[in-house]
């Protein structure tokens, strides 16, 4: 059991959990009026994981990326059909869903404040990786998607800082950047580096 800080659709916030799960969905499943959170909760309950943290993705889980640096492991699924630029909005075609999901394991004991700081470092690294891939949308370069999710797991402990000047922050940033960048490059290799606004 570890502490997990996330904004995942199932068990968000700061909770204790044994597992971080992904549930793959098809774009066709995401119909108007579909209540994704209720559906996910029912699916997890059905398989005995109602107490765990879970995210959803329409990206084939065969494209999962992993990077490990120091005490940090990052798992990432990267789909960019739902790409956005922060502060802007584009109409996404119904067949164009995609998201970036990150699961981070830190094998170090962190305070609540350090976990929050670590989550911001992961978000910054994700954004840097997407910007460096150069995916163009109508408002400029994409910075992420409209449905990105990050879940960070660690033990409770005395480490109080996880910023960019710390070893942990550097390792966290590098692991996240590497996994997201590889995933984004793979997606762009198939779909191209420009999305048209609907």
Helices and strands as residue ranges (DSSP letters): E 2-6, E 13-17, E 20-24, G 27-29, H 36-46, E 53-57, G 61-63, E 65-69, E 72-78, E 83-84, E 100-110, H 112-133, E 136-137, E 140-141, E 144-145, E 149-156, H 167-191
